[in-house]
Amino acid sequence: MVSEQLPEQYALSKNLVQARALGAPIVALESAVITHGLPRPENLNLARGVEAVVRENGANPATIALLDGRIHVGLSDDQLEALAYTDNTRKISLRDFGIALAGGMNGGTTVAATLFVAARAGIRVFATGGIGGVHRGSPFDVSADLLQLGKTPVMVVCAGAKAILDLPATLEVLETQGVPVIGYQTDEFPAFYTRHSGLPVDYRVDTPEAAARVALGAWKAGLFSAVLLVVPLPEKEAMPADMMESAIQTALGEAEAQGIHGAASTPFLLSRVSELTGGESLRANLALLRNNARVAAQVAAAMAAHQKSAIL
């Protein structure tokens, strides 16, 4: 999957160098949520909190970001704080790497970019909030996340796709890309802020060990796609579906009226939905990020244990 020698543009933290050498569990974490997804100081609090959850559940966090034109895998607390409070950061998707590296930029990595870097660094599990997908009313506006999922052997733990998207169309693209959608303790694809979408998953697992077996089995058979492990938000944290859909429809109408399209649409919609729900969607977003980190760490630990037992 990856050579031991990473390209010179990469900087692996000392903790992760040791963790990789020992075969210890590692969970990759994106950073676009820090630079572009949340207001200050919630972004830094969330970054620290998610890393703490990963550690509490037996794995090593590997937040991925660009700092001064280098790809950092694993950040110190000082680096996390600097990223959270630095202005003029670039949102880094796949197309942005060359630009950002050449320009010595700072940036937060999206799901697609984090997937790419995690695979290069030999990290098998990645926790995020929700993946990108197909935009409502724009069937040709397909997130790079979906295409990268189709060619990256990493388990992605998420709460489904962002609810502002066309979920049925997103699932169709995932099927086309050969990405299995595995429900974690659920038979239904979660809709980010809410637990239910009415859409089925491909398979259900109820333990971290079962999730690990699905992914390792696929990769050992020679498949190179990601495995999408979808985790519903805990019942007490989930939002009412009718409230969310009303807020989303209002935000979509405002985006259309203001001519907001393309890369600018997702941050606008998420921010506007938070305002329309009185901050409740932001609270749910923070809760699902921590919950996904917990499950991801447990799955990473199960994978590491399985691989060690196979060697012995």
VOPAGU-2260 file (C-alpha; in pm, 1 decimal, decimal comma):
REM VOPAGU-2260
SITE   aa  ch    i         X         Y         Z
SITE  MET   A    0       0,0       0,0       0,0
SITE  VAL   A    1     281,3     241,2      82,9
SITE  SER   A    2     658,2     248,0      82,5
SITE  GLU   A    3     837,7     325,5     407,8
SITE  GLN   A    4    1006,9     624,6     247,9
SITE  LEU   A    5     762,5     912,6     202,7
SITE  PRO   A    6     832,0    1192,4     -48,3
SITE  GLU   A    7    1023,2    1493,4      82,1
SITE  GLN   A    8     705,7    1706,4      85,8
SITE  TYR   A    9     576,0    1495,2     376,5
SITE  ALA   A   10     649,3    1549,8     744,9
SITE  LEU   A   11     549,4    1264,5     975,4
SITE  SER   A   12     531,8    1346,2    1346,5
SITE  LYS   A   13     770,0    1160,9    1579,8
SITE  ASN   A   14     477,9     992,5    1754,7
SITE  LEU   A   15     350,0     852,1    1427,7
SITE  VAL   A   16     693,9     736,9    1315,7
SITE  GLN   A   17     704,1     527,2    1632,1
SITE  ALA   A   18     342,2     412,2    1598,3
SITE  ARG   A   19     400,1     295,6    1240,1
SITE  ALA   A   20     716,5     109,5    1340,8
SITE  LEU   A   21     526,7     -73,0    1617,0
SITE  GLY   A   22     219,0    -145,9    1406,0
SITE  ALA   A   23       8,0      54,0    1651,3
SITE  PRO   A   24    -342,0     169,5    1551,0
SITE  ILE   A   25    -361,9     512,0    1384,1
SITE  VAL   A   26    -664,2     719,5    1283,9
SITE  ALA   A   27    -630,4     989,8    1018,8
SITE  LEU   A   28    -825,9    1311,4    1075,2
SITE  GLU   A   29    -905,4    1583,5     823,3
SITE  SER   A   30    -832,6    1951,6     884,8
SITE  ALA   A   31   -1069,0    2137,7     650,5
SITE  VAL   A   32   -1319,8    2123,8     935,5
SITE  ILE   A   33   -1066,0    2322,2    1141,4
SITE  THR   A   34    -977,9    2580,1     876,7
SITE  HIS   A   35   -1309,6    2616,8     695,7
SITE  GLY   A   36   -1579,7    2419,9     875,0
SITE  LEU   A   37   -1617,4    2575,3    1218,2
SITE  PRO   A   38   -1587,8    2919,4    1376,8
SITE  ARG   A   39   -1321,3    3002,7    1633,5
SITE  PRO   A   40   -1270,5    2883,2    1907,2
SITE  GLU   A   41   -1498,3    2585,1    1835,9
SITE  ASN   A   42   -1259,3    2468,8    1563,5
SITE  LEU   A   43    -962,5    2433,4    1798,8
SITE  ASN   A   44   -1172,7    2285,8    2080,2
SITE  LEU   A   45   -1312,6    2031,4    1837,0
SITE  ALA   A   46    -968,9    1939,3    1698,3
SITE  ARG   A   47    -829,5    1882,3    2045,8
SITE  GLY   A   48   -1141,8    1698,9    2156,9
SITE  VAL   A   49   -1145,1    1459,4    1862,3
SITE  GLU   A   50    -777,0    1376,6    1907,7
SITE  ALA   A   51    -845,0    1308,1    2276,8
SITE  VAL   A   52   -1131,3    1072,0    2188,9
SITE  VAL   A   53    -903,0     877,9    1953,3
SITE  ARG   A   54    -640,2     838,8    2225,6
SITE  GLU   A   55    -899,4     739,3    2487,2
SITE  ASN   A   56   -1009,5     456,7    2259,8
SITE  GLY   A   57    -667,7     307,7    2204,9
SITE  ALA   A   58    -537,7     467,1    1885,6
SITE  ASN   A   59    -301,7     743,2    1774,0
SITE  PRO   A   60    -455,3    1053,2    1609,8
SITE  ALA   A   61    -300,9    1175,2    1284,2
SITE  THR   A   62    -445,3    1511,6    1191,0
SITE  ILE   A   63    -336,3    1590,8     834,8
SITE  ALA   A   64    -278,5    1947,3     711,5
SITE  LEU   A   65     -47,6    2166,7     505,9
SITE  LEU   A   66     184,9    2396,3     700,2
SITE  ASP   A   67     431,2    2623,9     521,0
SITE  GLY   A   68     405,7    2421,7     203,5
SITE  ARG   A   69     462,8    2078,0     357,8
SITE  ILE   A   70     216,4    1793,7     410,4
SITE  HIS   A   71     209,1    1722,6     782,6
SITE  VAL   A   72      81,2    1387,6     907,6
SITE  GLY   A   73      23,1    1430,0    1279,5
SITE  LEU   A   74      22,9    1774,8    1439,0
SITE  SER   A   75     151,3    1896,0    1773,1
SITE  ASP   A   76     -85,5    2095,1    1993,7
SITE  ASP   A   77      97,1    2414,6    1896,8
SITE  GLN   A   78      52,6    2329,9    1529,8
SITE  LEU   A   79    -317,3    2259,9    1581,4
SITE  GLU   A   80    -360,5    2598,2    1747,3
SITE  ALA   A   81    -164,2    2777,9    1476,5
SITE  LEU   A   82    -376,5    2613,6    1205,6
SITE  ALA   A   83    -699,9    2704,3    1383,7
SITE  TYR   A   84    -604,0    3070,0    1420,5
SITE  THR   A   85    -418,8    3130,7    1093,0
SITE  ASP   A   86    -593,9    3350,0     837,7
SITE  ASN   A   87    -569,6    3299,5     460,8
SITE  THR   A   88    -554,2    2920,7     478,7
SITE  ARG   A   89    -643,1    2733,0     161,4
SITE  LYS   A   90    -898,8    2453,8     148,1
SITE  ILE   A   91    -695,2    2166,6       5,4
SITE  SER   A   92    -857,6    1913,8    -223,4
SITE  LEU   A   93    -664,9    1697,1    -467,5
SITE  ARG   A   94    -627,7    1966,8    -732,3
SITE  ASP   A   95    -479,9    2209,3    -479,2
SITE  PHE   A   96    -173,1    2012,9    -367,2
SITE  GLY   A   97      67,5    2135,0    -633,8
SITE  ILE   A   98     -47,8    2495,4    -596,6
SITE  ALA   A   99     -19,8    2490,1    -217,1
SITE  LEU   A  100     314,1    2311,4    -208,6
SITE  ALA   A  101     468,5    2544,7    -465,8
SITE  GLY   A  102     331,7    2850,5    -286,7
SITE  GLY   A  103     441,9    2745,4      62,1
SITE  MET   A  104      81,5    2771,0     180,5
SITE  ASN   A  105    -107,0    2662,5     490,4
SITE  GLY   A  106    -425,2    2465,9     437,5
SITE  GLY   A  107    -687,0    2227,2     567,5
SITE  THR   A  108    -733,5    1898,4     382,8
SITE  THR   A  109   -1074,2    1782,0     259,8
SITE  VAL   A  110   -1194,2    1421,9     273,2
SITE  ALA   A  111   -1045,4    1345,8     -71,0
SITE  ALA   A  112    -709,9    1504,3      12,7
SITE  THR   A  113    -691,3    1341,9     355,4
SITE  LEU   A  114    -771,7    1003,6     200,4
SITE  PHE   A  115    -486,5    1042,1     -45,9
SITE  VAL   A  116    -233,4    1138,4     220,5
SITE  ALA   A  117    -349,7     872,2     466,7
SITE  ALA   A  118    -299,9     600,9     206,2
SITE  ARG   A  119      47,7     729,9     119,9
SITE  ALA   A  120     136,0     724,8     490,4
SITE  GLY   A  121       5,8     370,0     537,5
SITE  ILE   A  122    -290,4     468,8     756,8
SITE  ARG   A  123    -587,8     235,4     716,8
SITE  VAL   A  124    -862,9     421,3     908,4
SITE  PHE   A  125    -988,4     777,1     865,1
SITE  ALA   A  126   -1258,1     951,0    1071,1
SITE  THR   A  127   -1455,4    1246,8     940,1
SITE  GLY   A  128   -1797,9    1402,9     983,9
SITE  GLY   A  129   -1971,6    1344,2     653,3
SITE  ILE   A  130   -1841,9    1282,0     304,1
SITE  GLY   A  131   -1914,3    1504,1       6,4
SITE  GLY   A  132   -2145,2    1381,4    -266,6
SITE  VAL   A  133   -2378,6    1482,7    -545,2
SITE  HIS   A  134   -2533,0    1827,8    -499,7
SITE  ARG   A  135   -2909,2    1865,3    -505,6
SITE  GLY   A  136   -3033,6    1992,7    -837,9
SITE  SER   A  137   -2683,7    1965,1    -990,0
SITE  PRO   A  138   -2625,5    1600,6   -1085,6
SITE  PHE   A  139   -2295,9    1685,7   -1255,2
SITE  ASP   A  140   -2160,8    1857,1    -942,3
SITE  VAL   A  141   -1999,1    1552,0    -787,6
SITE  SER   A  142   -1752,1    1582,5    -501,2
SITE  ALA   A  143   -1396,4    1462,1    -555,5
SITE  ASP   A  144   -1449,8    1265,1    -233,9
SITE  LEU   A  145   -1656,9    1004,4    -417,9
SITE  LEU   A  146   -1399,9     943,6    -689,9
SITE  GLN   A  147   -1113,9     920,4    -440,3
SITE  LEU   A  148   -1311,0     672,2    -231,3
SITE  GLY   A  149   -1322,6     448,6    -535,9
SITE  LYS   A  150    -943,5     412,9    -553,2
SITE  THR   A  151    -812,7     437,7    -196,5
SITE  PRO   A  152    -797,4     132,2      36,1
SITE  VAL   A  153    -882,1     312,7     360,0
SITE  MET   A  154   -1181,9     264,6     588,4
SITE  VAL   A  155   -1368,6     594,6     616,9
SITE  VAL   A  156   -1583,2     631,4     927,3
SITE  CYS   A  157   -1852,2     895,8     889,2
SITE  ALA   A  158   -2214,8     983,9     961,6
SITE  GLY   A  159   -2308,7     935,3     597,0
SITE  ALA   A  160   -2301,8    1221,6     348,4
SITE  LYS   A  161   -2381,8    1580,1     438,1
SITE  ALA   A  162   -2760,7    1617,8     451,9
SITE  ILE   A  163   -2755,3    1917,5     216,7
SITE  LEU   A  164   -2666,7    1672,7     -66,3
SITE  ASP   A  165   -2867,9    1440,9    -289,6
SITE  LEU   A  166   -2829,3    1122,8     -85,5
SITE  PRO   A  167   -2981,2     870,5    -332,0
SITE  ALA   A  168   -2761,1    1001,6    -614,0
SITE  THR   A  169   -2457,3     996,2    -383,8
SITE  LEU   A  170   -2517,8     630,0    -303,4
SITE  GLU   A  171   -2551,2     553,2    -674,8
SITE  VAL   A  172   -2209,0     707,0    -742,7
SITE  LEU   A  173   -2056,6     512,3    -454,1
SITE  GLU   A  174   -2194,5     192,9    -606,7
SITE  THR   A  175   -2047,5     285,6    -944,3
SITE  GLN   A  176   -1710,7     345,0    -777,8
SITE  GLY   A  177   -1723,4       2,7    -611,3
SITE  VAL   A  178   -1734,8     143,0    -256,3
SITE  PRO   A  179   -1923,4     -78,0      -7,5
SITE  VAL   A  180   -2141,8     112,9     237,6
SITE  ILE   A  181   -2138,0     -66,1     571,3
SITE  GLY   A  182   -2382,0      31,9     846,2
SITE  TYR   A  183   -2238,9      35,8    1198,2
SITE  GLN   A  184   -2518,3     -91,8    1422,3
SITE  THR   A  185   -2769,1      26,5    1162,4
SITE  ASP   A  186   -2945,4    -105,2     852,1
SITE  GLU   A  187   -3005,0     245,1     719,0
SITE  PHE   A  188   -2781,4     510,7     567,6
SITE  PRO   A  189   -2766,5     797,3     820,6
SITE  ALA   A  190   -2830,0    1152,5     702,0
SITE  PHE   A  191   -2557,9    1334,2     895,5
SITE  TYR   A  192   -2761,1    1540,1    1147,6
SITE  THR   A  193   -3036,7    1278,2    1157,4
SITE  ARG   A  194   -3026,5     901,4    1203,5
SITE  HIS   A  195   -3255,2     803,2     918,1
SITE  SER   A  196   -3271,0     859,2     543,0
SITE  GLY   A  197   -3490,6     570,4     435,1
SITE  LEU   A  198   -3200,6     438,5     225,2
SITE  PRO   A  199   -3048,5      94,2     293,5
SITE  VAL   A  200   -2681,9      13,9     345,3
SITE  ASP   A  201   -2504,6    -274,3     169,1
SITE  TYR   A  202   -2428,2    -464,7     488,2
SITE  ARG   A  203   -2450,1    -424,7     864,2
SITE  VAL   A  204   -2186,7    -486,9    1131,4
SITE  ASP   A  205   -2227,2    -446,6    1505,1
SITE  THR   A  206   -1871,0    -455,5    1636,5
SITE  PRO   A  207   -1535,7    -295,5    1550,0
SITE  GLU   A  208   -1393,1    -642,2    1486,7
SITE  ALA   A  209   -1661,0    -721,4    1227,7
SITE  ALA   A  210   -1598,8    -389,2    1052,8
SITE  ALA   A  211   -1224,9    -459,3    1044,3
SITE  ARG   A  212   -1280,6    -804,3     892,8
SITE  VAL   A  213   -1488,6    -659,6     606,8
SITE  ALA   A  214   -1220,0    -408,5     510,8
SITE  LEU   A  215    -919,8    -638,3     552,3
SITE  GLY   A  216   -1095,5    -913,8     359,1
SITE  ALA   A  217   -1164,1    -683,4      64,9
SITE  TRP   A  218    -810,1    -549,6      51,6
SITE  LYS   A  219    -649,4    -892,0      86,9
SITE  ALA   A  220    -857,0   -1001,2    -210,7
SITE  GLY   A  221    -689,3    -725,6    -414,6
SITE  LEU   A  222    -959,7    -457,6    -413,5
SITE  PHE   A  223    -843,1     -96,8    -392,4
SITE  SER   A  224   -1157,3      92,7    -302,2
SITE  ALA   A  225   -1232,8     245,3      35,5
SITE  VAL   A  226   -1482,3      90,8     273,3
SITE  LEU   A  227   -1737,7     343,0     397,2
SITE  LEU   A  228   -1847,0     272,0     754,9
SITE  VAL   A  229   -2152,1     485,2     830,6
SITE  VAL   A  230   -2232,5     555,0    1194,8
SITE  PRO   A  231   -2561,5     716,8    1297,5
SITE  LEU   A  232   -2550,2    1001,2    1545,2
SITE  PRO   A  233   -2654,3     886,9    1897,2
SITE  GLU   A  234   -3028,6     921,0    1948,7
SITE  LYS   A  235   -2998,2    1191,3    2213,2
SITE  GLU   A  236   -2784,4    1407,5    1981,9
SITE  ALA   A  237   -2980,0    1359,6    1658,5
SITE  MET   A  238   -3197,4    1633,5    1507,9
SITE  PRO   A  239   -3561,5    1599,5    1397,3
SITE  ALA   A  240   -3568,8    1521,2    1025,3
SITE  ASP   A  241   -3849,0    1768,0     945,7
SITE  MET   A  242   -3664,6    2055,6    1116,9
SITE  MET   A  243   -3346,5    1979,9     925,1
SITE  GLU   A  244   -3513,8    1945,4     587,1
SITE  SER   A  245   -3697,9    2275,1     634,9
SITE  ALA   A  246   -3371,9    2454,2     719,2
SITE  ILE   A  247   -3191,6    2291,8     425,3
SITE  GLN   A  248   -3461,8    2390,1     177,4
SITE  THR   A  249   -3453,6    2749,8     301,1
SITE  ALA   A  250   -3073,1    2761,6     276,0
SITE  LEU   A  251   -3078,5    2609,8     -73,6
SITE  GLY   A  252   -3327,1    2872,6    -187,8
SITE  GLU   A  253   -3111,6    3152,2     -48,5
SITE  ALA   A  254   -2796,8    3010,9    -213,5
SITE  GLU   A  255   -2974,1    3002,0    -549,1
SITE  ALA   A  256   -3104,5    3356,6    -507,2
SITE  GLN   A  257   -2757,4    3483,9    -419,9
SITE  GLY   A  258   -2585,8    3294,3    -703,1
SITE  ILE   A  259   -2374,4    3080,8    -469,5
SITE  HIS   A  260   -2251,2    2770,5    -650,7
SITE  GLY   A  261   -1957,7    2530,2    -670,8
SITE  ALA   A  262   -1699,3    2519,5    -393,2
SITE  ALA   A  263   -1863,2    2808,8    -208,7
SITE  SER   A  264   -2198,3    2633,3    -172,3
SITE  THR   A  265   -2117,9    2378,0      98,7
SITE  PRO   A  266   -1968,7    2622,7     354,8
SITE  PHE   A  267   -2253,6    2867,4     289,4
SITE  LEU   A  268   -2521,9    2601,7     329,6
SITE  LEU   A  269   -2373,8    2452,1     646,5
SITE  SER   A  270   -2335,4    2796,2     805,0
SITE  ARG   A  271   -2685,0    2904,6     706,6
SITE  VAL   A  272   -2841,3    2579,9     831,9
SITE  SER   A  273   -2668,8    2635,6    1165,8
SITE  GLU   A  274   -2819,0    2985,3    1186,6
SITE  LEU   A  275   -3165,3    2863,7    1089,1
SITE  THR   A  276   -3159,6    2590,7    1355,6
SITE  GLY   A  277   -3037,0    2822,8    1628,1
SITE  GLY   A  278   -2700,9    2648,6    1647,1
SITE  GLU   A  279   -2854,1    2304,1    1695,5
SITE  SER   A  280   -2704,0    2166,2    1373,5
SITE  LEU   A  281   -2358,7    2282,7    1485,9
SITE  ARG   A  282   -2405,7    2103,4    1818,0
SITE  ALA   A  283   -2505,2    1786,2    1632,2
SITE  ASN   A  284   -2206,9    1824,7    1397,9
SITE  LEU   A  285   -1963,2    1841,0    1689,1
SITE  ALA   A  286   -2125,4    1539,4    1854,7
SITE  LEU   A  287   -2108,9    1322,1    1543,4
SITE  LEU   A  288   -1744,0    1410,8    1482,6
SITE  ARG   A  289   -1652,4    1287,5    1830,6
SITE  ASN   A  290   -1869,6     978,1    1793,8
SITE  ASN   A  291   -1710,4     887,7    1460,2
SITE  ALA   A  292   -1363,8     932,8    1610,9
SITE  ARG   A  293   -1454,3     690,0    1889,4
SITE  VAL   A  294   -1572,6     420,9    1647,2
SITE  ALA   A  295   -1276,5     477,4    1413,6
SITE  ALA   A  296   -1026,0     433,5    1696,0
SITE  GLN   A  297   -1191,2     108,0    1802,2
SITE  VAL   A  298   -1188,4     -21,7    1444,5
SITE  ALA   A  299    -822,4      79,3    1400,8
SITE  ALA   A  300    -734,5    -108,8    1719,6
SITE  ALA   A  301    -923,7    -414,9    1593,6
SITE  MET   A  302    -738,0    -398,9    1260,3
SITE  ALA   A  303    -400,6    -371,6    1432,4
SITE  ALA   A  304    -480,0    -666,8    1660,4
SITE  HIS   A  305    -594,7    -877,1    1364,5
SITE  GLN   A  306    -282,4    -802,4    1163,8
SITE  LYS   A  307     -53,5    -880,1    1458,9
SITE  SER   A  308    -228,3   -1211,4    1523,8
SITE  ALA   A  309    -191,7   -1302,2    1155,8
SITE  ILE   A  310     184,6   -1247,0    1181,6
SITE  LEU   A  311     230,1   -1455,5    1497,3
